[in-house]
Amino acid sequence: MPLISAQDAELLRNEFASHLVDPVKLVMFTQTIECQFCAETRQIVEEVAALSDRITAEIYNFVTDKAVADRYGVDKIPAIAILRVEEGQDRDYGIRFYGIPSGYEFTSLIEDILDVSRGESGLQARTRQAVAGISSPVHLQVFVTPTCPYCPQAVRLAHKLAIESDQIRADMVEAIEFPHLANRYNVYGVPRTVINDKVHIEGAVPEPMLLAKLLEAVGRAPA
């Protein structure tokens, strides 16, 4: 049974036809004995890819394809990486989904695909300028649940930052599927964004506030 309704599939088919620029590759990691929601996540990836000839899906086994998982820095499943294909070469912006992108997070997946295809973050000029000066790695983890209406805003902002800077990688982490991480980072409500394991942000904050926290995490004062 399809997870994407016929009506939604038609809407997405038209959206992709109108707005996709460069091809996009969805790289998904699962297991033979699949984890909780691995099967559903794989189905979502394959159904989305079937809606446009500019979207392809690559499915890997997290265990037997360990070298591929290591190449993408994937350490848990289900996982999705969204890549842009430029002149036959993959461009990895460091955008990751850990856990099923269902509920409100399905919107994040679709909008990320469009952003990656364009290769544009859509961030404010001040943010882009500040991010361009980052010279050390930054890791954002945005903890979410599928029923949280505010979580996509936090996920999308983190993923836009990843598009803007090669130093930034950004993960959506579904808190219920990864309780050990939720416990580690004291996630009692969502969205909760963790930057470099040391700076925490509660809620879906505006772009300038997230930028300030990001600069704090790398030891830079906001301009």
Phi, psi and omega in degrees: 000129181297144175272336177260123182295160180299322179295313179295322180299319180293319177299316180292322178301317179291321179297315179295319180298326183274329193239347177290138181252279175274156177298154180234140178243128175259114182255116186241140180243134182216197176221161177297309170270097197287147180286174175302125179072005176297315182298316180292321179296317177299319181296318178300313181301314182291323179291320178296315181298329181288350183273352180206141177283358176261006175238127176239154179241132172241125182249127181236150175274124185299332182270304185284338177254042184302323181298322178290317178300318179296322180299324180266002180068026182273122185238007179201162182223158000289149182223144176228131170247139179250119184242146173264138179255108182250114179050044177082358180250138179282135175244113182259112181275355182085022178271126181226144169243121174248112187108167185289129177273070183248177181060225181296333183285348174297324177298319178300317179300311183295314182292327175296319178302317180293317178297315181296320179299322179279335184070028182231135182276329184075013180283162178296153182302320180297320179295314181299320180295316180294317181294328180298337181271000180283126184243002179236154184297142177231133179237116176256132173239119180252112181274132187220171164227154183297338184265006183271113183287343182266346185294320180303325179299317180291319179296313183297319180295318178297317180291327175296321177296323178294322177297324186283333185223133176291345180277346187253131168238146188223129182246135159273130179235118180282111191299324183290325181283337181234068185296331180295325177285321178300320178291319182300321184257016175054050180274102179253348177207157181233153358284150173227123182255130179245127181246119178051035175065004187229336179249131184239144179229129178263135174086176179270094187272158177294160182306313181299325181290318178295321178300316180299317179293322179296316179294325176299319182295331181260008174078029178241140177275141177301146180289000000 
